[in-house]
Amino acid sequence: MTTAKIDTAKSEKKTEQAAPKAAKSVENEVFAMNKMEVPAFIQEMTEKSVDQAREGYAKVKSASEEASAMLEETMEVTRDSFMEINLKAVDAAKDNSEAAFSHIRDMFGVKSLSEAIELQSAYSRKQYDAMSQQVKEMQETATKLATTMSQPAKEAFDKSMKDMKLA
């Protein structure tokens, strides 16, 4: 048994001495790989890929900045146009209210039924014409809004189509 213990102790000692040598051997191979030269075509491909990625990033960044500017411009135009529509609606309501109060005041002064019917007919014609004009103005403003809102998008689309044709 003592011989087996001695043999085991010797083999353990050899293993302990061999482990650092193996680790150094692996370490030397790893560092040797780092010092190994990369073939020129791989370096060129890598550089081309990096350049293409930079160009792609620059294009995407530029496109997103343009889209952001277009959106900002569209929102500004939309806000202004809605403000104009709201002001026209308030003016129309004011005019209609004033006309209604004036008509009521005039109705209190009528002396006969025929005069009341005549006054009511005149008021109705006048209000019909006024409302027709108000609706026409609102439609014109809404059309202008739609055209103005779509203009930046149309220009951006046309520009991108032009850029695609050039590429």
C-alpha positions as CSV (number, residue, x, y, z in Angstrom):
1,M,0.0,0.0,0.0
2,T,2.8,2.4,0.7
3,T,4.0,2.0,-2.9
4,A,0.6,3.0,-4.2
5,K,0.6,6.0,-2.0
6,I,4.0,7.0,-3.2
7,D,3.0,6.5,-6.9
8,T,-0.1,8.6,-6.3
9,A,1.8,11.4,-4.7
10,K,4.3,11.4,-7.6
11,S,1.6,11.6,-10.2
12,E,-0.2,14.4,-8.3
13,K,3.1,16.3,-8.2
14,K,3.6,15.8,-12.0
15,T,0.0,17.0,-12.6
16,E,0.6,20.1,-10.5
17,Q,3.7,20.9,-12.4
18,A,2.1,20.2,-15.8
19,A,-1.0,22.5,-15.1
20,P,0.9,25.8,-15.1
21,K,2.8,24.7,-18.3
22,A,-0.5,23.9,-20.1
23,A,-2.0,27.2,-19.0
24,K,1.0,29.1,-20.3
25,S,0.9,27.2,-23.5
26,V,-2.8,28.1,-24.1
27,E,-2.1,31.7,-23.1
28,N,0.7,31.9,-25.6
29,E,-1.6,30.5,-28.4
30,V,-4.3,33.1,-27.6
31,F,-1.8,35.9,-27.7
32,A,-0.3,34.5,-30.8
33,M,-3.8,34.7,-32.4
34,N,-4.1,38.3,-31.4
35,K,-0.8,39.0,-33.2
36,M,-1.9,37.1,-36.2
37,E,-2.5,39.3,-39.2
38,V,-6.0,39.6,-40.6
39,P,-6.1,39.1,-44.4
40,A,-6.4,42.3,-46.4
41,F,-9.7,41.4,-48.1
42,I,-11.3,40.9,-44.7
43,Q,-10.0,44.3,-43.5
44,E,-11.3,45.9,-46.6
45,M,-14.7,44.3,-46.2
46,T,-14.9,45.4,-42.6
47,E,-13.9,48.9,-43.5
48,K,-16.5,49.0,-46.3
49,S,-19.2,47.7,-44.0
50,V,-18.4,50.3,-41.4
51,D,-18.4,53.0,-44.0
52,Q,-21.8,51.8,-45.4
53,A,-23.2,51.7,-41.9
54,R,-22.1,55.3,-41.3
55,E,-23.6,56.4,-44.6
56,G,-26.8,54.5,-43.8
57,Y,-27.0,56.1,-40.4
58,A,-26.4,59.6,-41.8
59,K,-29.2,59.0,-44.4
60,V,-31.6,57.8,-41.7
61,K,-30.7,60.7,-39.4
62,S,-31.2,63.2,-42.2
63,A,-34.5,61.6,-43.2
64,S,-35.8,61.6,-39.6
65,E,-34.7,65.3,-39.2
66,E,-36.6,66.2,-42.4
67,A,-39.7,64.2,-41.3
68,S,-39.6,65.9,-37.9
69,A,-39.3,69.4,-39.5
70,M,-42.2,68.5,-41.9
71,L,-44.3,67.3,-39.0
72,E,-43.6,70.5,-37.1
73,E,-44.5,72.6,-40.0
74,T,-47.7,70.6,-40.6
75,M,-48.7,70.9,-37.0
76,E,-48.2,74.7,-37.1
77,V,-50.2,75.1,-40.2
78,T,-53.0,72.9,-38.8
79,R,-53.1,74.9,-35.6
80,D,-53.3,78.2,-37.5
81,S,-56.0,76.8,-39.8
82,F,-58.1,75.4,-37.0
83,M,-57.9,78.7,-35.2
84,E,-59.1,80.5,-38.4
85,I,-62.0,78.0,-38.7
86,N,-62.9,78.5,-35.0
87,L,-62.8,82.3,-35.4
88,K,-65.1,82.1,-38.5
89,A,-67.5,79.9,-36.5
90,V,-67.6,82.4,-33.6
91,D,-68.1,85.3,-36.0
92,A,-71.0,83.4,-37.8
93,A,-72.6,82.6,-34.4
94,K,-72.3,86.3,-33.4
95,D,-73.8,87.5,-36.7
96,N,-76.7,85.0,-36.5
97,S,-77.4,85.9,-32.9
98,E,-77.5,89.6,-33.7
99,A,-79.8,89.0,-36.7
100,A,-82.1,86.8,-34.5
101,F,-82.4,89.5,-31.8
102,S,-82.9,92.2,-34.4
103,H,-85.7,90.1,-36.0
104,I,-87.4,89.5,-32.6
105,R,-87.2,93.3,-31.9
106,D,-88.8,94.0,-35.3
107,M,-91.5,91.4,-34.7
108,F,-92.6,93.2,-31.5
109,G,-93.3,96.3,-33.6
110,V,-95.6,94.7,-36.3
111,K,-99.2,96.0,-36.6
112,S,-100.7,93.3,-38.8
113,L,-100.4,89.6,-39.6
114,S,-99.4,90.4,-43.2
115,E,-96.6,92.6,-41.9
116,A,-95.4,89.7,-39.6
117,I,-95.4,87.3,-42.5
118,E,-93.5,89.7,-44.7
119,L,-91.0,90.4,-42.0
120,Q,-90.5,86.6,-41.3
121,S,-90.1,85.9,-45.0
122,A,-87.4,88.6,-45.4
123,Y,-85.6,87.4,-42.3
124,S,-85.6,83.8,-43.6
125,R,-84.3,84.8,-47.0
126,K,-81.6,87.0,-45.3
127,Q,-80.6,84.1,-42.9
128,Y,-80.5,81.6,-45.8
129,D,-78.2,83.8,-47.8
130,A,-76.0,84.5,-44.7
131,M,-75.7,80.8,-43.8
132,S,-75.0,79.9,-47.4
133,Q,-72.1,82.4,-47.4
134,Q,-70.9,81.2,-44.0
135,V,-70.9,77.6,-45.1
136,K,-69.0,78.6,-48.3
137,E,-66.3,80.4,-46.3
138,M,-66.0,77.4,-43.9
139,Q,-65.6,75.0,-46.9
140,E,-63.0,77.3,-48.5
141,T,-61.1,77.4,-45.2
142,A,-61.3,73.6,-44.7
143,T,-60.1,73.1,-48.3
144,K,-57.2,75.4,-47.7
145,L,-56.4,73.6,-44.5
146,A,-56.4,70.2,-46.2
147,T,-54.2,71.5,-49.1
148,T,-51.8,73.2,-46.7
149,M,-51.6,70.2,-44.4
150,S,-50.9,67.8,-47.2
151,Q,-48.3,70.1,-49.0
152,P,-45.3,69.3,-46.8
153,A,-46.0,65.5,-47.1
154,K,-46.4,65.8,-50.9
155,E,-43.1,67.7,-51.1
156,A,-41.3,65.2,-49.0
157,F,-42.7,62.3,-51.1
158,D,-41.7,64.0,-54.3
159,K,-38.2,64.7,-52.9
160,S,-37.8,61.0,-51.8
161,M,-39.0,59.8,-55.3
162,K,-36.5,62.2,-56.9
163,D,-33.7,60.9,-54.6
164,M,-34.6,57.3,-55.5
165,K,-34.4,58.1,-59.2
166,L,-30.9,59.6,-58.7
167,A,-29.6,56.7,-56.7
